[in-house]
């Protein structure tokens, strides 16, 4: 059977990786102890990774390493050290989120294959094209897409040499991945750094609909949709679960492998998915794939549903019979665990021994005989050995030059120098050449010399004083633009009923800049592209890389919004050099220390939001079905464009959140209080070209005591003279919070 599709399995620890391989996974994705988006998983060390690659390749299974977090400026040196080692392994690819890492890999590590993480929130064709330009070979599509949208994006990907990957099983996030900041704001545990504390699964006070877990979704299960995804051209079916144990991984992967094989061989689907209910689950839903977005995708219990399901199925029998069914389930779980443990204990990631015999005398070449359990390799230096008492070859000097061989499938177990004359010397450069030749023989690839990133040359250069910019979301607030150097207008996702009005507005008010949101799916993206072509604004701001790509194509000046999650100098450099970006908002998640080292290229603007409602998450779900109720059974084509509602939910600990739905927009969850950060004005007097204040019409508990015109004047005064007290602003705008600037990520 020809391989037509990949089953991609999670591996949070060694046992889970082994279980995935034994269950028939075509590929495994796993993370090291740093730089990956599942810090709660056990993860593995670098030496273990090399062993994992060797074991997986023996079973015709690929290994992808997750480096899918935002990278801080201070971490770049350690990242380069890791990449210099990684490039000399047989890793099959890396999965990444950070745009700066895209830049580094493209320019300095071109041999590493790159996959775009789900954290990049890929859901429109512009993003596919942009990621193709960044040399991504594969893109993990957003979980919120339906089959028709997946098929279209897969077709676009194929036209641009990008394959697609779709999650088929495991946890569903209520927010679009990469666009959730709830854990970051409330605890400093950023989901974009692999530290999500899952506050969305916490218990809340009962909503009007009686839900105590109103943000808790059922697990994703596309078991009966494997055929549709394969027919849509999707290359990889991905299972979520790097914090799951080996028995879970083995059960899920083997079950999906059987389904895939059945369809590829016989064009038949298996209908029995009972095995999937025997391991951890929150019940299952495939609502996204079938455009069935409704409250049936939620469950009012964030914990394991296996026993609860048995109790529900046996609700009509006697207590004794139900208890027997529960015992049988637990017995099955223990038996499965024991069977899988026995199988994974029988295979090893231990690397093979490499014994080196080094010999030679003065006037003769240095000879290295390398013996593995199966092969012997003999190499000789081109230069002759000569006597040098002060720099004579010894064990330490030879091992130092050859230790990179440990990053192959072998470990140097012994270096025998008994046949090497004393006080002989060979230039270290020649030893390095021998090492490279031997590396090629052992690893079947050439050794890549370590690189060092050149120091970034350009600091921010200001031609004018730092200015005040403002954000509005209502045409009625257009007069505020006279009080600020720049005015940005927050655009809706869906322009269906507002397109003509907004086109006329921006054609008339060329000084006001449209700001495009992070989520633009299907027709929403097409409308935004059409808008750009008709209006041809002098510049835009966008939180969506697809619109950035379109602005680049149309030669429109554009600024990157804060939800593009820029956290280091290389992410900024990436946008400037690859997409002609002219400015960017630094991520709101960073604290003062994390911002310090960030440099902008010459003639590039840096912006920062000093006052704004705090977006905690963006979702395609209807959150009112779970809270206040909605007469519609599920989300339809009119909901995004027509619905205007707001409510709040409160955790048991008293923390409240605002659920907001504006005309033409997706559902947002906001913090109950706005962010106000006046400290940054004095902390960074020369770093930013503008400080931005957001007057979007989002009703939170923060009260604007004065009118907007007066508050703008107060901000203008503070920015022009940072010695002026910020107390007046803090008295005018309250209560506020400033969590991220204090905690960072």
N, C-alpha and C positions, 0 to 999 in steps of 0.2 A: 504493500500500500504506500503510495507516494504521500509524503507529508504535505498536507494542504493547509494546516492550521496549527498554531502553537497553543498548548495548554501551559500557562505560566503560573507557577506555584509560589506562595510565600514561604520564606524561611527565616524565622526569628531567632533560632538557635540551631546548633548542630544536629540535634535529634530531629527537629522539624525538617531541616534540609534533607537529611537522609531519608526521612519518611516520604517526602515529596518525590525524590528520585526513585525510590522503590515502588511508589504508587503509579509511576508512568509519566511524570511531568516531562514535558519537552524542554522546559526551562525553569529556573528558579531565580527569584530575586531576593537578595539578602543585604544586610547592612553591616558596616563595621561599627566599632564603639563610638565613632564620631561621624558627623556630617550625614546623618540619615534621619528620615522623618518618622522613625519609630523608636524613640529613646526608651520606651517602656518595654521593648523587646529585649531579650538577652543579648542578641547580636553576637558577632564573632570578632576575633583578632585577625591581623593581617596574615600571620603564619597559617592560621586555620583556613583563611580564604584560599590560599594557594592549594592546600590539601583538598578543599571542597571542589575547586575547579578541576583538579585531577580526577577525583572520584566521579564528578558529574560527567565529564567528558568520556570516561570509561563506559558510562551508561547512555551515551548519546544525548546528553542533557546539557543545555547551555546555562551559563551563570551570568546574571546581570547584577551589578553592584549599585545599590541605592545611595546616591549622594544628593538626595532630593530635599535639601533645606536651603533657606536663605543663608548666604555666607556673610559673616561680619568682616570688616576691613582687617581687624587684628588677626583673623584666622587664615588669611591668604598664604603666609609663609608655610604654615603646617599643611595646608591644602596642597601646595606645590610639592612639598616633600612626599606626600602620599601619592600624588599623580606620577611623580618620577619613579616610584616603585611600581605602581599599578600598571604603567605602560609596558613594563617588562614581564608581566604575567600573561597568561592566556585567557584573561577575562574576555567575555563575549560582548560586553557593552556596559555603559553606565547610565543610570536613570537620574535626571537632574531637574531642578526647578529654577535655580538662580541664573539670571541673564548674564551676570558677570562670569559665571562658570562656563556658560556657552561660549563667551568670547575667549576665555583662556583655552578651552579645549580646541576650538576651531583654529586658533592662531599658534598654539604651542604644542598641542597633543593630538594632531590630526589622525593618528592611527587608532585612537579610542572611538569606538562606535557610540553614538549618543542617542538616547531615548528621552523624550519629553515627559515629565511626570504629570500625574493627574493634578498636582498642585499648581500647574500652569493654567488650569480652568479652560481647557481647549474645547470650544463649542461652535466656532464658525470658520468659514473657509479662509478668511483673512488671516486668522491665527495659524492655520495649517501652512499657508504660503510663507508667513513670517518665520515659522519654525523650520521650514524647509531651507529658507535663506540662511538660517543659523546652523545648517548641516545636521538637523535632527533626522535620523533614519526612521524613527517611529514616534507616534504620538498617542498617549493614553487619553482617550476622549472623556469628557465630563460624564459622570454617572447619570445625569439628569436627562440625557437625550433619548428620543424615541427611535424606533427602527428606521423610519424614513430619514431622519436627520443623520443617523449613523451611516446609512447607505450613501447619502449625498457626500458627507465629509470623507468617507473612505474613497469614493470616486475622485474627489479633489486631491486627496493624498496620493493616490496612484499616479495622477497626472504630474505630481511634483516629487516623485520618488520617495514618498513617505508612507509607511504602512501604519495601520491603525490597530489599537489595542483597546479592548472594552472589558470592564469589570463584569463578571458574570455571577459572582457569589461572594457573600460576606457582608460586613457592616455597611450600612448606608449612613452617610452624614446628612444632617438636615440642611447644612450650608453647602454651597458650591465649594469644592476643595480649593484651598489657596485664598479664599475670600472669607474665612472665619477668623475673627479676632477676639471672640468671647473669652477663651481661656487665657489669652495674652493680657487682656485688659483686667480681668479679674483673677490675678494671681501671678502674672508675668510668665505664664507657661504657654509659649506661643505654639500654635499648631503648625506654623510655618517653620518651626525649628524642631519639630518632632516631639514636642512636649505637651500636646493637648491633654488636658485633665478631664475632658468630656463633660463640661458643665451642662451641656444640652440634655444629658441623660439624668440630671439630678431631679429630685422631687420638688414640685411646685405646689403652691396652694391650689385647691381645686378651681378649675376654670368654670365658667357658666355652663359649659358642656360636661362638667364633671370629670375632666381629665387632670390627673396629677403628674403626668409625664407628657406634657403637650408638645414637646420637641423631639420625642423619642420615636425613631422610625423602626419599622421591621427591617430584617435583613434582606439583602438583595439575593434573588435566586432566578437565574435565567436558564435553569436546567432544561426547560421545555422550549427554549428559544435558541438552542444551539444551532439548529438548522437555519433559522432566519439570519443569524449573525454570520454564519459561514457563507450563505448565499449572498449576503450584503457585501462580501469581500473582506471582512475583518480578518486580520492575520492572526492576532493573538487574543485568546480568551483568558482573562486574568482573574485569579482568585485572591481576595483580600484576606489578611489574617496573620500578620507577622508577630502578633502577641498570642496567637493560638498555639496549643501544644501538638505534639507529634501525632497523637491518635486522631485529632480533628483533621489535621492536614492530610493524613493518609486516607481517611474516609472520604473527604470531599474530593480530593484529586482522583482517587481511583473511581469514584462514582461518575465524575465528569469525563474521565478518560473512556469509560465504557460507553457513555452517551455519544461522545465524539466519534469513536470507532464505529459504533452502530450506524451512525448517519453517513460517515464517509464510505463504509463498506456496502451498506444495504439501502441507504436513503430512508432508513427507518429510525424513529425516535423511541427510546425506552420511556415508558410512562410512570414507572414506579420510582419515586424519589424519597421513599421512606427512610433510606439510609441517612439522608441529609438531616432528618429530624432526630437522629440518635446522638448527634453531637451538638455542641453549643449552637443555639439559634435564638432569635427573638421572633420566631415565626418568619414567614417569607412573603415577599411581594415582587412582582415584575411590573409594577405599575408604570414606571418610567418608560420602559420599552414599548408598552402598548398605549401610551398617552392616557393612562388611567390615573392621573394625579388626583388623589382624594384622601379622605381620612382613613380609608381602608389600608393605607400604607403605614399607619402608625399603630403602635401597641403601647398600652399603659403599663408596661413592665420592662425595665431595661435589662433584666437578668436572664439567665438561661431558661428557655421555654420548654426544654425537653420533658421534664416531669409534669409540668402544667398541661402539656398537650396530652400526655397519657391519661391524666386525671380527667381531662375534658372528654376524650374519646370514650372513656369507661365511666362516664357520669351516670349511666343508667343501669350499672351492674351493682352487685353487692360490694360492701367495703372490703371483704376478703378477696374478691376477684380483682378489684382495683389495686389493692396492695400487692397482689401477686404480679400484676402487670408492671407495677413500679419496680418490684424486685428483679423481674426479668430484664427490664431496661438497664438497671444498674449492673446486673450480672454481665449483660452484653457489653457494656462499657468497659468493665474490668477485663473481660476476656480479650476484647479488641486491643486494649492498651498493652496487655501482656504479649500478644502476638506481634504487634508492631515493635515493641521494645526488643523482642528476641531477634527480629529481622534487622533492626538498625544496629544492634550490638554486634552483628555478624559482619558488618562492613566497616571499613576504617578510612579515615582521611590522612593517616600517617604517610608522610612522604618517604620516598625510597632513599636508601643510603648511597652516598657518593664518596668513594675513596680515591684520594689523589696521591700519586707517587711522583715526586719531583726529583729529578736527577740531572747531573751534568758536572763537568770540570772546566777549568780555565781553558779558553780557546775553543770550546765546543758549544753548540746551542743548548739552551735550557730545554729539557724534555719533561712534559707532563703527561702521565698516563692516568686517565680517568676511568674508573671501573664502577659501573652500576650493577644491579643484580642480573641484568640481561645483556649488557653491552660493554665493550671496552673501546675507548677513544684515545688516540695518541697524537699529541701536538708538539711541535718544536718551534722555538723562537727563531726569527730571522737573524737576530744579532747574536754574537758569541759572548759567552760569559767572560768576565775579566775580574781580576783581583781588586778588591777595594775593602780594606780592613774596617774602615769607619762606617760604610753603608752596606755591609755584607747582608745577603739574603738570610732571613731566618723565618721561623714559623709565623710570627706576628706580622711581618711585612708582607709575606706571601698571602696569608689569610685575609689581610686588609684589602688586597687587590682582587681576591677571588670570592669574597663573601657574598657578592651579588648572585652567585650561583645558587644560594639558598632560596632565592625567590623563584626558582624553577620548581619542578616536581620533585626535586632532590634536596637532601640536606647533607652538607659536608660532614661526614662522620670521622674522617681521619685524613691528615696530611703527613705522608711518610717522607722524611728528608734524609733517610739513611744513605741514599746514593748521591747526595748532593755535597760537593766539596765545600769545605769551610772557606770563608772569606771571599767568596765569589759574589759578583754583583751583576745585575741586569737592570737597565733603566726601567723605572716604573711604567713608563709609557708602553714598553714592550710587554710587560706583564699584563697590562690592561688589554692589549691586543689579543694576547692568548686567552684571557678571560672572555672577551667578546666572541672569539671563535668557538670556544667551548660552550658558551651560553647558547650560541646558535645551534650547535649539535644537540644539546640537551633539550632546548625549548622549542626548536623548529621555527625560530624567528630571530631576527637580528636584535642585538642589544641596542637599546635607545639610551644615549647618553643623557644624564640629568640636565635639565634646563633651569635657568634662573631668570625670573621675570625682570625686564628692565624697569628701572624706577620711573614712575609716572612723573612727567616733567612739569605739567601745567597746574598751577593753583588757580582758584577763582580770581578773575580780574574784573573789578568793578569800574564801569565808566560813569556810573551815577550812584547816588545814595540808595540804600535799601528802601523800597517802596512798600506801600500797602496795596494789596489786591483783595477783592471781595468775591464771594460766590452768592448768586441768587438763584431761585428756582421758580420765580413768578415774573411774568412780564410786567406786572404792576410795580415791581421793585426796580424798574429800569432807571429811575431817577437817581438811585444810589450811585450809579456809575460816575456821576460828576464829582464824587467825593474820594475816588480811589484812582490809582494809576492804571489798574486793570480790573475788568469785571468779567467774571466767568459765569456762564448760565448752565446749570445742571439740566442736561437733556434727559427726556424719558427714554426707556428702552424701546417702546412701541410708539411709532409716530402716526399710526393709522388715522386718528381723529384730529391730530394737532399739526400734521405735516405742513399744510398750506399756511396756517397761521404763523408757525415758527419760521418758515422760509421767508415770509413777508417781514417778520420782525427782524431777522438777522440781515436781510438785504437793506433794511432801513437803518439799522443800528450796527454799523460795521465795527464800531469800537467795542462791542460786547462779544466775548469769545465763547462759542459753544463747548460744553464739557460733556464728553460721552461716557456712559457708565461702563462698569466692568462686564456686564452680561448683555450680550446681543446675539440671540439665537435665531437662525433661519431668516425669516422675513424681517425680523428686527434689524439684522445686520444689513440686509439688502436695502432697507429704507434709509439707514444711516449713510450708506455709500451713495445712494441716489441724492440724499440731502447735500452731501459734500460736493457732488458734481454740479448741482443746481445753484447752490449758494456761493461756492468757492470762497469760504471765509479766509481772512488773511492769516489766521492761525486757529488752532484748536487745542483743547486739553483732552486727553483720553486715558481711561483706566483699562482700555481693551487693546491688546496688541494687534488684533485684526484691523481695527480702525487706524492704528498707527501705521500699519503696512499700507493701507489705502491712502492715507495722507502722504506717505512717502512716494507712492506711485503718482499721485496727483500734484506733487511738488508743493504741498501745503505745509507751512510752518506748524510744528506740533510740539506739545509739552506732555511729558509722561506724568500721569496722575499718581497719587499715593498708593492706590490699590494695584499698581504694577509691582509693588513690593521691592523697591530699590534700596539696598542696604550696603553697597560697597562701590568703590570707584570704577571697577571693571563693568558693573552692570550699567553704569552711566555711559562709559566708553563704548560699550556694545551698542546702545541705542543711538549714540551720535554717529559712530562709524558705519553701522550697518543700515540704519534707517533715517539718517540725517535729522535726528532729534535735536531740538534747539534748547531744551530745558527740561527740568524734572523736579517733581516733588519727592523729597526724601521720605522714606517709609515712616508713618506715624508710630511704628512699634519701637523705634530706637530711643535709647536714652542718650544723655549728653556724651558719655564716654564712648559709646558706639558710633557717634557721629564724627568724633574728632578727626579721625584720619581720612575721612572721605574727601577726595579731591574731584573737582570738575574740570573737564578739558577747557582750553581757551575758547572764549566766545560761546560759553554755555551757561545758561541761567540755572540757579538753584532756588527752589521755592520750598516753603514749609507752612503748614497750617497751624496757626497759633490759637484759633478759636473755631470749634466745629462740633456738630453732633457726632457721636462716636458710633460708626457702623460696626456692629458686632458680627453680623452675618447677612448674606444674601441667599435667598432660597427660591426655588421654582415651585415649592409647595404653597398651598393655601393654608395659612396659619389660623385663619378665622374659623375654619371647620372644627378645629380643636379647641378654640377658645370661646368666642362669642356665638359661634354657629353661623351657618350659611345655608340658604335654601337650595343651592345647587349641589347635586350629588358628587360632582367632580369638576375640576378646572376645565374650562372650555376656551374657545378662541376669543371670547369677549372679555374674559376675566382680567387679563393684564391691562387691556386698553380702557375698560370702563370702571373697574372697582376703585373706590376711594374709601378707606376705612382706617381706623386706628384703635388699638386697645393696648392693655398692658398685662403682663404676667409677673407673678411674684414668687420667688423661691421660699422655701420654708425658713431660711435664715433671714428673710426680709429683703433680699436684693430684688429689685424690680427692673424689668426690661420693657421697652416700647416696641410694639409690633406696628409697623407702618406700611400702608399700601396707598401709593399715589397713582393718579391717572397715568396709564402708560408705563408703569414701573412694576418690577417684580417686588416680592415681599422682602422687607428689610426688618432686622431686629436691631434696635439701638439701645445704648446705655441710657439709663434714666436721666443722667446728668451730662451736659456737654463738657467737652475738654476746653480748658483755658490754660495756655502756657505762655505767660509773659516772661518767664525766666530766660527763655532762649534768646530774647532780644539782647540781653546783657551778656549771656554766655557766648554768643556768636555774633558779635557786632559787624563782622566783615565777611561772613560766609555766604549769606543768602541775598539774592537779588530782590526777593519780595517775601513778606510775611502775609499770609492769607487768612482772612476771617470769613466764616461761612454763615450766611444769613438764609440758608434754605428753610423752607416752611415745614420744618419737622418739629412737632410739639413735644417737648420733653419737660422735665421738672425744672429746668434752668429758665429763669425769668430775665428778660431784658427790661430792666427798670426804666431806662431812658428810651427814647425812640432811636431807630437805627441810624439816622443822620448824626445824632449827637454821639453815639457810641463809636461810629467811624471816625469822627473828629478826635475822640479820645485816643483811639488806636494810632491815628496819624501823629498826634502829639508825642505819644510814647515812643514810636519808631524813630521819629526825627530827633528826639532827645531822650536817649535811654536812661539818663540820670533822673528823669521825671518819674515820680512814684507811680507804680501800677495799681495802687490801692483804689484809686477812683474807678478804674475799670472793674476791678474785682468787687467793688461795691455795686456797680451798675449791673453786672452779670453774675448771678448767683442762684443756686449753688452750682459749682463746677468741680470737675476732677482733673487730675493730671497724672494718671496712673502709669502710662507707658513711659513717659519721660523720666519718671522716677525709677522704674523697674527695668525697662528695656526688655530684650528678648534673649 
